[in-house]
Amino acid sequence: MEQPQLDEPLAEFVGVMIGDGCISRYKPKALTHEKVVIVITGDWETDANYYKSFLQPTLQEKFGIPGNIYHRKDNDTVCYWITKGIVISWFMNLGLHVGPKIDRVSIPDAVMHETGLATACVRGIFNTDGCVYRRYSKQYKSHTRPYLNHAVVEFKIRSERLIRQIKDVLTALDIKTTVVSKNKINAWVVRITSQPDVTKFMDIIKPRAYHLERYKLIVSKENKGPVAQPGRANAPLVPASTYRTQNVAERGNKQAVAGSNPVGPISVKQLGDSNPRVRAQRCLETSLAARMRVRIRGNPVGPIKNCVRARKASATAAN
């Protein structure tokens, strides 16, 4: 069989290999020699459809080999195994390495030298190792402050060389990014935060449906503020209006399980005055209402600082 020519579908496949794949050696118990295998691993719920609808058909079309996709139930992952030597040799000849790839992984030169191929490769990397989430600012210790309808595209990768290649490709496509930085877990990060550039990224890169649906939900004007939980950029989007209330309910349920809440788990509807924020808000409203009544009746009292003083001032004004 003739070796296939490098094209955009194969370049995207290379990007997937860079993101979630590896070329490994292993020794089966029944054999005396090692075998080389390509393994691509992802989340069963979010990645399996992409493997079945793009990766497997691409391999079948280019090499006549489908490979094997299976569901690993112990950790709920999808695994794509390719054992045919002709496929493995093709990727190795292109520049992908056998074994650990953290310090060696990069976009092959043959891909980087052509804009269409480089764009497809970045699509594959983003489809597996990238994320899109609602922009937020950590102004408070207990929660984040979300920016409604503002999306952020992020690449977070261990290889500095690879992250700079991705930035170069995006710059060549006239997509502005942040500077490359290193986070607390020694991963290199680059983001797209300008909304026109996020839109341009989605239009040019054309990521898979999972990321597109998240992006459309974030920027939708009808959306009332779904936000990804801090530290979980790819987590399911939760309406911001219920996010904090759910957290309070969850804390109450955990206390009930631990035996510290004798009345049992609480629901969101049952929170009411048990929520400290609700009590504080009602106290403030009572205080402000009493202050307005005092001012209207001409009693020149000073600022009312709490609900007790508010009630006393109100009674005095009434007399």
Backbone hydrogen bonds, N-H to C=O, Kabsch-Sander energy under -0.5 kcal/mol:
donor,donor_aa,acceptor,acceptor_aa,energy
11,A,7,D,-2.4
12,E,8,E,-2.5
13,F,9,P,-1.9
14,V,10,L,-2.3
15,G,11,A,-1.9
16,V,12,E,-2.0
17,M,13,F,-2.3
18,I,14,V,-2.5
19,G,15,G,-2.2
20,D,16,V,-2.8
21,G,16,V,-0.8
21,G,17,M,-1.0
22,C,39,V,-1.4
23,I,97,H,-0.5
24,S,22,C,-0.6
24,S,37,V,-2.8
26,Y,35,K,-2.6
31,L,28,P,-1.3
35,K,26,Y,-3.5
37,V,24,S,-2.7
38,I,82,I,-2.9
39,V,22,C,-2.3
39,V,37,V,-0.5
40,I,80,Y,-1.9
41,T,20,D,-1.9
42,G,78,V,-2.2
44,W,76,D,-1.9
47,D,43,D,-2.6
48,A,43,D,-0.7
48,A,44,W,-1.0
51,Y,47,D,-2.0
52,K,48,A,-2.3
53,S,49,N,-2.6
54,F,50,Y,-2.0
55,L,50,Y,-1.4
56,Q,51,Y,-2.7
58,T,54,F,-2.3
59,L,55,L,-2.3
60,Q,56,Q,-2.2
61,E,57,P,-2.4
62,K,58,T,-2.5
63,F,59,L,-2.5
64,G,59,L,-0.7
64,G,60,Q,-1.2
65,I,59,L,-1.1
68,N,81,W,-2.6
70,Y,79,C,-2.2
72,R,70,Y,-0.6
72,R,77,T,-2.8
73,K,71,H,-0.9
75,N,72,R,-0.7
76,D,72,R,-0.6
77,T,72,R,-1.9
78,V,42,G,-2.5
79,C,70,Y,-2.5
80,Y,40,I,-2.5
81,W,68,N,-2.9
81,W,79,C,-0.6
82,I,38,I,-2.4
87,V,84,K,-0.6
88,I,84,K,-1.9
89,S,85,G,-2.8
90,W,86,I,-1.4
91,F,87,V,-1.9
92,M,88,I,-2.2
93,N,89,S,-2.7
94,L,90,W,-1.2
95,G,91,F,-0.9
95,G,92,M,-0.6
96,L,91,F,-2.1
99,G,23,I,-3.4
105,V,101,K,-2.9
111,V,108,P,-0.9
112,M,108,P,-2.3
113,H,109,D,-1.9
114,E,111,V,-1.3
118,A,114,E,-2.7
119,T,115,T,-2.6
120,A,116,G,-2.0
121,C,117,L,-2.3
122,V,118,A,-2.4
123,R,119,T,-1.9
124,G,120,A,-1.9
125,I,121,C,-2.3
126,F,122,V,-2.9
127,N,123,R,-2.6
128,T,124,G,-0.9
128,T,125,I,-0.6
129,D,125,I,-3.7
130,G,125,I,-0.6
130,G,126,F,-1.4
131,C,154,E,-1.9
133,Y,152,V,-2.0
135,R,150,H,-3.1
137,S,145,R,-2.1
139,Q,137,S,-2.0
140,Y,143,H,-0.8
145,R,137,S,-2.5
147,Y,135,R,-2.9
148,L,146,P,-0.7
150,H,147,Y,-1.6
151,A,149,N,-0.5
152,V,133,Y,-2.4
153,V,192,I,-2.1
154,E,131,C,-2.7
155,F,190,V,-2.5
156,K,129,D,-0.8
157,I,188,W,-2.9
160,E,158,R,-0.6
163,I,159,S,-2.0
164,R,160,E,-2.0
165,Q,161,R,-1.7
166,I,162,L,-2.4
167,K,163,I,-2.0
168,D,164,R,-2.1
169,V,165,Q,-2.4
170,L,166,I,-2.4
171,T,167,K,-2.5
172,A,168,D,-2.3
173,L,169,V,-1.2
174,D,171,T,-1.9
175,I,170,L,-2.7
176,K,174,D,-0.6
178,T,191,R,-2.7
181,S,189,V,-2.2
183,N,187,A,-2.6
186,N,183,N,-1.5
188,W,157,I,-3.6
189,V,181,S,-3.2
190,V,155,F,-2.0
192,I,153,V,-2.5
193,T,191,R,-0.5
198,V,194,S,-2.3
199,T,195,Q,-2.4
200,K,196,P,-2.1
201,F,197,D,-2.4
202,M,198,V,-2.2
203,D,199,T,-2.0
204,I,200,K,-2.5
205,I,201,F,-2.6
206,K,201,F,-0.7
206,K,202,M,-0.8
211,H,208,R,-0.6
212,L,208,R,-2.0
213,E,209,A,-2.7
214,R,210,Y,-1.5
215,Y,211,H,-2.5
216,K,212,L,-2.7
217,L,213,E,-2.0
218,I,214,R,-2.0
219,V,215,Y,-2.3
220,S,216,K,-0.9
223,N,220,S,-0.6
227,V,238,V,-2.2
232,R,229,Q,-2.3
235,A,232,R,-2.1
238,V,227,V,-1.2
240,A,225,G,-1.1
242,T,239,P,-1.3
243,Y,239,P,-1.1
244,R,240,A,-0.7
246,Q,242,T,-2.7
247,N,243,Y,-1.7
248,V,244,R,-2.0
249,A,245,T,-2.2
250,E,246,Q,-2.8
251,R,247,N,-2.3
252,G,248,V,-2.1
253,N,249,A,-2.3
254,K,250,E,-2.4
255,Q,251,R,-2.0
256,A,252,G,-2.0
257,V,253,N,-2.4
258,A,254,K,-2.1
259,G,255,Q,-0.6
259,G,256,A,-1.0
260,S,255,Q,-2.2
261,N,255,Q,-1.0
264,G,261,N,-1.4
271,L,268,V,-1.1
274,S,271,L,-2.7
275,N,272,G,-1.4
279,R,275,N,-2.2
280,A,276,P,-2.5
281,Q,277,R,-2.3
282,R,278,V,-2.4
283,C,279,R,-2.5
284,L,280,A,-2.3
285,E,281,Q,-2.4
286,T,282,R,-2.3
287,S,283,C,-2.4
288,L,284,L,-2.6
289,A,285,E,-2.4
290,A,286,T,-2.4
291,R,287,S,-2.3
292,M,288,L,-2.1
293,R,289,A,-1.9
294,V,290,A,-2.3
295,R,291,R,-2.3
296,I,292,M,-2.1
297,R,293,R,-1.7
298,G,295,R,-1.0
299,N,294,V,-2.0
301,V,299,N,-2.5
305,K,303,P,-0.6
310,A,306,N,-1.7
311,R,307,C,-2.3
312,K,308,V,-2.1
313,A,309,R,-2.7
314,S,310,A,-2.1
315,A,311,R,-2.3
316,T,312,K,-2.4
317,A,313,A,-2.3
318,A,314,S,-1.8
319,N,315,A,-1.5
